Amino acid sequence: MTRFSAWEVIKNGFTNQSGWSRQWRDPQPKSNYDIVVIGGGLHGLATAYYLAKNFNLKNIAVVEKGWIGGGNAGRNTTIVRSNYMLKGNREFYEDSLKMWENLSHELNYNVMFSQRSHITLYHTPGALDSAARRYNIMLQTGSDAEIWSRAKLKKEIPHLNYANDARFPIHGALVQKRAGTARHDAVAWGYARAADKLGVDIIQKCEVTAINRKAGKIASIGTSRGKITARKIALAVAGNTSRLWQLADLGNLPIESHKLQAFVTEPLKPLLDHVIVFGVGGAHFYISQSDKGGLVFGGDIDWYKSYAQKGNLHIVQDVSESALSLLPCLGRVKLLRHWSGVVDMSMDGSFFMCKTPLDNLYLNAGWNYGGFKASPASGWYFADLIANDRPNDIIKDHNLERFKTGHHIDESGAGPDPKLHG
């Protein structure tokens, strides 16, 4: 392995990167694969990696219409947590958190996972009672959870707004210490490099333009770089799921595409060593500080359906007001930039990972606010489903049929209620 001095690293970083090899290949697409994963985001890359690693499958491609890390993978607030309580969700997100804890070693790539604690503020005694039920379930199922009093919070995070007449008075918090943040682009690059080393073809700038059916199966897909046939096709395209679903002539899905905005400020000296969240009275807000010093924060989705990846001023105002109500010290801090990702919101707030009406088509969708944190487990369980043609027991209820039978997995308490935005 080529080694560089510190000076050579700096020099190459600002010149032409001479002597640096690509982290993954840039292959031409083949006309046939055993498995094609559509979507080169975190879920698609993780799926391809675990298909190759766990099942020793070789002839796999990931096709991405843009570039690796250019979609939702690079348009989120990087929060990792497992404070879910319903059967299926509880086990799934806890498994994902455990995978995050070892992911840098697994991929031999620093994904900068920082277990800085996820702190959910509560504002009424009733909110505490509701949340205590969730955290008791977490403790009973092998996770970690704490309830912090107002006094404990003031000691740990003294610069929050603890005034009695605050817009959102703080009474205490629910804390998951093992939760935190990771570096989104490092995760994408780490999975891409690891999958490539196992022989996966990662094909960028390859948009799917047609899905051709024959005898109850996908016969081939048309792309901007030619036709591709495969024994199995997997969809992992986040907010674009409905578009691909309709290309396959499968009608409508019980999901809606909304844009979710995120924001970052100018760099500051260390201020927040935690992820702070609250959601009360229609407001929703979350904030953490990146390693570069910028405060990264977000709030609610836009209330109308959209495929746009740009911000809107009413959300800027709403999130800024929430930020100042919680941290008045941010009053003169400059907003550096903001952006949007496109999320697919299911009607019960939980994901789909299942087979579809077409025999060789597999669906990974409906992640709502949970897509980033789910990435490792999503790849693992989706790969297992594709390879074995049956769902693991943990995800067996995360299917499309649950809306026909009424067996919803209503986890809206772990985030904004999607039913409010239908």
C-alpha positions in Angstrom: 0.0 0.0 0.0 1.4 3.4 -1.0 2.1 5.7 2.0 2.2 9.5 1.9 3.7 12.0 4.2 1.5 14.6 5.8 3.0 17.2 3.3 2.2 14.9 0.3 -1.4 14.5 1.5 -1.9 18.2 1.8 -0.2 18.8 -1.6 -2.2 16.2 -3.4 -5.4 17.5 -1.8 -5.0 20.9 -3.3 -3.4 20.0 -6.7 -4.2 17.1 -8.9 -4.3 14.1 -6.5 -1.5 12.4 -8.4 -0.7 9.0 -7.2 -4.1 8.5 -5.5 -6.0 5.5 -6.8 -9.8 5.4 -7.1 -11.7 4.1 -4.1 -13.9 2.0 -6.4 -13.9 1.0 -10.1 -15.9 2.8 -12.7 -17.0 -0.2 -14.9 -19.1 -0.3 -18.0 -22.4 -2.0 -17.4 -22.7 -5.6 -18.5 -25.8 -6.7 -20.3 -26.6 -9.3 -17.7 -26.3 -9.7 -13.9 -27.6 -12.1 -11.4 -28.9 -9.2 -9.2 -29.3 -5.5 -9.9 -29.9 -3.1 -7.1 -31.5 0.1 -8.3 -30.3 3.0 -6.2 -26.7 3.8 -5.2 -27.6 5.4 -1.8 -26.7 3.9 1.6 -29.3 1.2 1.5 -28.5 0.1 -2.1 -24.8 0.0 -1.4 -25.2 -1.8 1.9 -27.5 -4.3 0.3 -25.0 -5.1 -2.5 -22.1 -5.3 0.0 -24.0 -7.8 2.3 -25.2 -9.9 -0.7 -21.5 -10.3 -1.7 -20.1 -10.7 1.8 -22.8 -12.8 3.5 -23.9 -15.0 0.6 -20.7 -15.0 -1.6 -22.7 -13.8 -4.6 -20.5 -12.3 -7.4 -22.5 -11.0 -10.4 -24.1 -8.0 -8.8 -24.6 -4.4 -10.0 -25.7 -1.2 -8.3 -27.1 1.3 -10.8 -27.4 4.9 -9.8 -28.9 7.7 -11.9 -26.5 10.3 -10.4 -23.3 9.8 -8.4 -22.6 8.0 -5.2 -23.6 10.2 -2.2 -25.5 12.7 -4.4 -29.0 11.8 -3.3 -30.5 11.4 0.1 -27.3 9.9 1.4 -25.8 13.4 1.3 -29.0 15.2 2.2 -29.7 14.3 5.8 -28.8 15.2 9.4 -26.8 12.0 10.1 -28.6 11.0 13.3 -28.4 7.4 14.5 -30.7 6.1 17.3 -32.8 3.0 18.2 -35.5 4.4 20.4 -38.3 2.5 18.8 -40.7 0.2 20.7 -43.0 -1.8 18.4 -42.2 -5.4 17.6 -40.2 -5.6 14.4 -39.1 -2.0 14.6 -37.6 -2.4 18.0 -35.4 -5.3 17.1 -34.5 -3.9 13.6 -33.3 -0.5 14.8 -31.4 -2.0 17.7 -29.6 -4.4 15.4 -28.8 -1.4 13.2 -27.3 0.6 16.1 -25.2 -2.4 17.1 -23.9 -2.6 13.5 -23.1 1.1 13.6 -20.9 0.5 16.6 -18.7 -1.8 14.6 -19.1 -0.3 11.1 -15.8 1.4 10.8 -14.0 -1.8 11.6 -16.3 -3.8 9.4 -15.6 -1.6 6.3 -12.1 -0.7 7.3 -13.2 2.9 6.7 -13.7 5.6 9.3 -17.4 6.5 9.2 -16.9 8.9 12.1 -19.6 7.3 14.3 -19.9 9.5 17.4 -22.0 8.1 20.3 -22.7 11.5 21.7 -26.2 10.7 23.1 -29.7 11.4 21.7 -31.6 13.6 24.1 -35.4 14.0 23.6 -36.7 16.9 25.6 -40.1 16.7 27.2 -42.3 19.6 28.2 -45.2 18.2 30.3 -45.7 15.4 32.8 -48.0 13.6 30.3 -45.2 13.6 27.7 -42.9 12.0 30.3 -45.4 9.2 31.1 -45.8 8.4 27.4 -42.0 8.4 26.8 -41.3 6.3 29.9 -43.3 3.5 28.4 -41.1 3.6 25.3 -37.9 3.6 27.3 -39.0 0.8 29.6 -39.6 -1.3 26.6 -36.1 -0.4 25.3 -34.6 -1.5 28.6 -36.5 -4.7 28.6 -35.3 -5.6 25.1 -31.5 -5.1 25.7 -31.1 -1.5 24.8 -30.0 1.5 26.8 -32.3 4.3 28.1 -32.2 7.0 30.8 -34.6 9.7 32.1 -32.8 12.9 33.0 -34.4 15.5 35.4 -34.3 19.2 34.7 -31.5 19.5 37.2 -29.4 16.9 35.4 -30.1 18.5 32.1 -29.0 22.0 33.3 -25.8 20.5 34.6 -25.0 18.6 31.3 -26.3 21.2 28.8 -26.4 24.6 30.6 -27.0 26.8 27.6 -30.6 25.6 26.7 -33.5 27.8 27.5 -34.7 26.7 30.9 -36.9 29.8 31.5 -40.3 29.0 33.0 -42.0 31.2 30.4 -40.1 29.7 27.5 -42.1 28.8 24.4 -41.3 25.1 25.1 -40.6 24.8 28.8 -38.1 22.1 29.6 -39.0 19.6 32.4 -36.5 16.9 31.6 -35.4 14.5 28.9 -35.2 11.0 27.6 -31.7 9.9 26.8 -30.1 7.1 24.7 -26.4 7.4 25.3 -25.3 4.9 22.6 -27.0 7.0 19.9 -25.3 9.8 18.1 -24.2 10.8 14.6 -22.0 9.6 11.7 -20.5 11.1 8.6 -22.9 10.5 5.8 -20.5 10.7 2.8 -17.9 8.5 4.7 -20.6 5.8 5.1 -21.5 5.9 1.4 -17.8 5.8 0.3 -17.0 3.0 2.8 -19.8 0.8 1.6 -19.0 1.6 -2.1 -15.3 0.7 -1.6 -16.1 -2.5 0.4 -18.7 -3.7 -2.2 -16.4 -2.9 -5.1 -13.6 -5.0 -3.5 -16.0 -7.9 -3.4 -16.6 -7.6 -7.1 -19.8 -5.5 -7.2 -20.1 -3.2 -10.2 -21.1 0.3 -9.1 -22.5 2.0 -12.2 -23.0 5.8 -11.8 -24.8 8.1 -14.2 -27.1 5.2 -15.2 -30.8 6.2 -14.9 -33.5 3.6 -15.1 -35.8 4.6 -17.9 -38.0 1.5 -18.4 -38.9 -1.7 -16.5 -40.0 -4.4 -18.9 -42.3 -7.2 -17.6 -42.9 -10.7 -19.0 -44.9 -13.5 -17.4 -45.2 -12.0 -14.0 -41.5 -11.1 -13.8 -39.1 -8.3 -14.7 -37.6 -9.3 -17.9 -35.1 -6.4 -18.2 -34.6 -2.8 -17.3 -33.9 0.0 -19.8 -31.3 2.5 -18.7 -29.5 5.6 -20.0 -26.6 3.3 -20.6 -28.3 0.4 -22.3 -30.6 -2.5 -21.5 -29.8 -4.8 -18.6 -31.2 -8.2 -17.7 -31.1 -9.8 -14.3 -32.5 -12.7 -12.4 -33.5 -10.4 -9.5 -34.2 -6.7 -9.3 -34.2 -4.7 -6.0 -35.6 -1.2 -5.5 -33.8 1.0 -3.0 -34.5 4.5 -4.3 -36.0 6.3 -1.3 -38.2 9.2 -2.4 -38.3 8.0 -6.1 -39.9 4.7 -5.2 -43.3 5.6 -6.7 -41.8 6.6 -10.0 -40.0 3.2 -10.4 -43.1 1.4 -9.2 -45.2 3.1 -11.9 -42.5 2.3 -14.5 -43.2 -1.4 -13.6 -46.9 -0.7 -14.1 -47.8 -1.7 -10.6 -50.2 1.1 -9.8 -49.9 3.1 -6.6 -48.0 2.5 -3.3 -49.2 3.5 0.2 -46.5 6.1 0.4 -46.1 9.8 -0.4 -42.9 11.7 -1.4 -42.2 14.8 0.6 -39.1 16.9 0.9 -37.3 17.2 4.2 -35.1 20.2 4.7 -31.8 20.4 6.6 -29.6 23.3 7.6 -26.1 24.1 8.6 -24.6 27.2 10.2 -21.2 28.8 10.0 -18.6 26.9 12.0 -18.5 27.6 15.8 -16.4 26.6 18.7 -17.7 23.5 20.5 -21.1 24.2 21.8 -23.2 21.0 21.6 -21.8 17.6 22.4 -25.2 15.9 22.0 -28.1 15.4 19.6 -31.0 17.5 21.0 -34.6 16.8 19.8 -38.0 18.0 20.7 -41.5 17.7 19.3 -44.4 19.3 20.9 -47.5 21.3 20.0 -47.0 20.8 16.2 -43.3 21.9 16.4 -40.5 19.5 15.6 -36.8 20.2 15.8 -33.4 18.4 16.1 -29.9 19.8 16.2 -26.3 18.6 16.7 -22.8 20.0 15.9 -20.6 18.6 13.2 -16.9 17.9 13.5 -16.3 21.0 11.3 -18.1 23.2 13.9 -21.4 23.8 12.0 -24.7 23.3 13.7 -26.7 20.8 11.7 -30.4 21.0 12.3 -33.8 20.3 10.8 -37.5 20.0 11.5 -40.7 19.0 9.9 -41.3 17.9 6.3 -43.0 20.3 3.9 -46.7 19.5 4.1 -47.2 19.1 0.4 -45.9 16.3 -1.9 -42.8 17.1 -3.9 -39.8 15.7 -5.7 -37.9 19.0 -5.3 -34.5 19.1 -3.6 -34.6 22.8 -2.7 -35.7 24.7 0.4 -38.7 26.8 1.2 -38.7 29.9 3.3 -41.7 28.9 5.5 -39.6 26.0 6.8 -36.6 28.2 7.2 -38.7 30.4 9.5 -40.3 27.6 11.4 -37.0 25.8 12.1 -35.2 29.1 12.9 -37.8 30.0 15.4 -37.5 26.6 17.1 -33.7 26.9 17.2 -33.9 30.3 18.9 -36.6 29.2 21.4 -34.3 26.3 22.5 -30.9 28.0 22.1 -31.2 31.8 22.4 -27.4 32.1 22.1 -27.8 31.3 18.4 -29.4 34.7 17.6 -26.5 36.1 15.7 -25.2 32.9 14.1 -25.2 32.9 10.3 -27.0 30.2 8.3 -24.5 28.9 5.8 -26.8 26.7 3.6 -29.8 24.5 3.5 -31.0 21.8 1.2 -33.7 19.1 0.9 -33.9 15.4 0.5 -36.9 13.5 -0.8 -38.4 11.0 1.7 -41.0 8.4 1.1 -43.6 8.6 3.9 -45.6 5.5 4.7 -49.1 5.9 6.2 -48.1 4.3 9.5 -44.6 5.7 9.9 -42.8 2.3 9.3 -40.8 0.9 6.4 -41.5 -1.7 3.7 -39.0 -4.5 3.0 -40.7 -7.3 1.1 -41.3 -9.2 -2.1 -43.7 -7.6 -4.6 -46.5 -8.8 -6.9 -43.7 -9.5 -9.5 -41.8 -12.6 -8.7 -38.3 -11.3 -9.0 -38.8 -7.7 -7.8 -38.0 -6.7 -4.2 -39.0 -3.5 -2.4 -37.1 -1.4 0.1 -39.0 1.8 0.8 -41.1 3.9 3.2 -38.3 5.0 5.5 -39.9 8.3 6.6 -37.4 10.0 9.0 -35.5 6.7 9.7 -33.5 6.0 6.5 -30.0 7.1 7.5 -29.9 5.3 10.9 -31.4 2.2 9.3 -28.6 1.8 6.6 -26.6 -1.1 8.0 -29.5 -3.2 9.1 -31.4 -2.3 6.0 -28.6 -3.6 3.8 -28.3 -6.8 5.9 -32.0 -7.7 6.1 -32.7 -6.7 2.4 -29.8 -8.8 1.2 -31.1 -11.7 3.3 -34.5 -11.3 1.7 -33.2 -11.2 -1.8 -30.8 -14.1 -1.4 -33.2 -16.5 0.5 -36.4 -15.3 -1.1 -38.2 -15.0 2.2 -38.2 -12.3 4.9 -36.4 -12.7 8.2 -38.8 -13.0 11.1 -37.9 -9.4 12.3 -39.1 -7.8 9.1 -41.9 -10.3 8.1 -44.6 -7.8 9.0 -43.1 -4.9 7.0 -45.0 -5.8 3.9 -47.5 -4.1 1.6 -50.3 -6.5 2.8 -50.4 -4.8 6.2 -52.5 -2.0 4.8 -55.0 -4.5 3.3 -55.4 -6.4 6.6 -55.2 -3.4 8.9 -52.1 -4.6 10.8 -50.4 -1.2 10.8 -47.0 -0.7 12.5 -47.8 2.7 13.8 -44.4 4.0 15.1 -45.3 7.7 14.7 -44.3 8.3 18.3 -40.6 7.9 17.3 -40.9 10.9 15.0 -43.4 13.2 13.3 -46.7 11.6 12.6 -47.0 10.9 8.9 -50.8 10.8 9.2 -50.7 14.5 9.8 -49.2 15.1 6.3 -51.4 12.8 4.2 
